[in-house]
């Protein structure tokens, strides 16, 4: 009896590990497709930006189109297996590319929206910087404090304004018009998934980690010239502030803290 229980437990553990492996391979496969789409799109753009390569690319494309049309007509006229097989072989790159183009389009669309999101955050950052310059006409706020406030407020707004920023992206008139015939609803769902609040937090945490590692390494090398003129101390303190605000917001959500509840309790005390 005990042996059968151990066998069942072993089978269950193997089942769990197998499913985890399958899920990992599925995610890895999806990631590779997305990266492949971005790389191929970048290569095509690079080729088209060079004069000689552009001419070769278009010439090869026209020859391929001619062969497709020719063998399509030939297999329609001859109506035999050999002609059909030749046409199928010639059409294979086209069918593969057409499927791949879907991933390229999807990956490119996500990249465009990432740029738009970053652009909106950059506008926020520049607005904060401009506002600080107006407030601090006499130069009372030090350069380090300026950078600390810019980085911290931008990171906080990127998270806390996540919903309105996604709304602006999804409801953008230009993008809506461009993608209205290309299953925009599916793209919108993908954007909602990529740009959800938790993923944005992950990106910000990762960015802080990279910046802290870089500025700390350079400071240990006794280098005074840092990228963007940032010091490790500014990044670390900004990161600590961001973590504190993030934890407070999470606790407020978990506790369901609302001032109206406190006011209601206060009112009941005097009734």
N, C-alpha and C positions, 0 to 999 in steps of 0.2 A: 504493500500500500504506500509506504513511504517512498519506495523506489519510483512508483508511478507518479507521485506528486513531484519528485525531483525532476523526472523526465518532462512533465508538463511545464514546470517552471523553466527548464532549459529551453524547451521549444518556444515558450513565450518570449524569453530573452532573445533568442535567435531571430524570432519574428520582428521584435521591436528594432533590433539592430539592423536587420535587412531593410525595414521600412525607412529607417533613418538614412541608410546608405542610398536608397532609391531617391529619397527626397533631396539629399545632398547632390546627387548626380543630376537630378532634374533642374535644381537651381543653378548648378554649374553650367549645364547645357544652355539654359536660358540666358545666363550672363555672357557666355561665349557668343551666342547669336547676336545679342545687342552690341557687344564690342566689335564683332565682325561687320555688322551693319554700319557702325560709325567709321571704322577703318576704311571700308570700301568706298563709302561716300566721300571721305577725305581724300582718298587716292584719285577718285574720279575728278573731284574739284582741282586737285593738284595737276593732273594730266591736262585738263582743259585750260588751265592757266598758262601752259607752255605752248608756244606757237607750233613747233614741229610735231610735238606729241599730239596736239589737238587735231592737226590735219591727218595724222596716221590713225587716230581714234575714229574720226568721222568716216575716213575711207574704209576702214575695216568694218565699221558698223553698216555702211551702205552695201558693201560686198555681201555681208551676212544676210541682210534683208533681201537682196537679190536672189541668193541661194535658197532662202526660205520660200520665196514666191515661186521660183523656178521648179523646185522639187515638189512643192504643193500641187502645182499645175500638172507636173509629170505623173505623180501618183494618182491624181484624179483622172487623167487620160488613160494611163496604162491599167490601173486598177489591179495590180498584182502585189504579192507579199513583199517582194524585194524593194519595190518603189516605196511602199508604206514604211518598211523598216529603215530605209535611207532617210525618209522624211522625219521619222521619229527620232533618229540619231541627231539630225540637224536641229530639230526642235528642242532637244534636251537642254542645251545651254539657255535657250529662251525661257523654257518653263522653270528652270532652276533660278535664273536671274529674276523672273517675275515674282517668284516667292521671296527671294532674297531682298528685292526692292521693297517689299512690304515691311521687312525688318529694318531696312535702311531708312525708310520713311518714318517708321515709328521711332527709331533711335534719334533721328534728326529732329523730329518734332519735340521729343523730350528735351534734347539739348537746347533747342530754341527757347523753350519755356524756362529752362534753368537759367539761361542768359537773361530772360525777361525778369525773372524773380530776383536775380542778382542785381540787375539794373535798377529795379525798384528799391532794393536795399541800399544801393549806392546813392540813389537820389535822396533817400532818408538820411544817409550818412553825411552827404554834402550839405543838406539842409540844416542838420544839427551843427555842423562845423560853421556854417554861415551865421546861424543864430548865436552861437557862442562868441563869434567875433563881434557881433553887434552888441551883445550884452557886456562883453569885456573890452570896451573901448580903451580903457586906461591900462590894459595889459596886466591886470591883477592876477589873472589865472595863468599859471605857468604852462609851458609847452607840454610837459608830461601830463598835467591835469587835463589839458585840451584833448590829448590823444586817449587818455583813460576814459573820459566822458564819451568821446566819439565812438570808440570801440564798444564800450559797455552798453550804451543806449541803443546803438545799431543792432547789436546781438539780441538784446531784450525785445526790441520792436519787431525784429525778424521772426521771433517766436510768438509774441503776444498779438501781433497783427497778421498772423499766418492766415486766418480765415478771410479777412478783407482783401489781402494780397492775392490769394487763390481765386477769390471772386472776381477781381479785376482781370486776372489772367484768363479764367474760363469764359468770362463774359465779354472779352475784348472783341470789339466789332470787327477789326481787321482780320484777326485769326479766325473768327466765326465765319466770315465771308470766304476766306481761303479754303477752309476745311469742311464747308457745309456739305459738299458732295463726297467726302472721303471718310464717312463714318466718324464724325466729330464726337459723337456721344461716347464711343469706345476710347478715343483719345482723352476725352475729358475725365473718364473714369481712371485712366492710367495716370493722368496728372494729379487727380485727387489722391491716388495711392502714393505716388512718388513724393508729393509735397505735403503730406500730412504733418501735423505738428511734431510728432515723435521723430520722424525722419529729419526734419529741419533741426531739431535739437541734436540729433546724432551728428549732422554735418557741422554744426557750430562747435560741439565738443571736440570733434576730430580736428577742426581748424585751429582751435585753441591749443590742442596738444602739439600739433605740428609747429605752430608759432613759438610755443614755449620751448620746445626741443631745439629749434633753430636759434632763437635769441640767446638761450642759455649756452649752447655750444659756442656761438660766436663770442659771447662775453668771456667764457673761459679761455678763449684764444687771445684775449686782450685786444680784440678788434673794436675800434670805435665806430666804424661805418657799418651800420646794420640796415637791412632792407626796410624801406619805409621809415627809417629813423626811429624804430621802435626798440625799447629796452625790455629785457626779460621781466623786470619788476612791474612794468606797466601791464604786460600781458597777464602775468600771474594774478595781480590784484583785480584786474578786470574779470578774469576767469572765476576767481573766488566770489566776486560780486554776482556774477551771472548764476553760479551754482546756488548761492544763497537765495536769490530771487526765484529761481526755478523750484527749489525745495519749498519755499513759502507758498508759491502758487499751487504746487501739488498738495500741500497740506490743507490749504483753503478749500480745494476741490473735494478732497477726501472727507474733511470735517463738515462740508456743506455749510460753511460759516457765512451767515448773512446778517448784516446790521439790523434788518427789519425784525428778525427774531428777537434780538436783544431789546429793541424798542417795545415789542409786544409784551415781553416778560416784564419790562419796566412799567408798562401801562397797567398790566394785571395786578401788579403790586399795590397800586393806588386805587383800584376799583373797589 
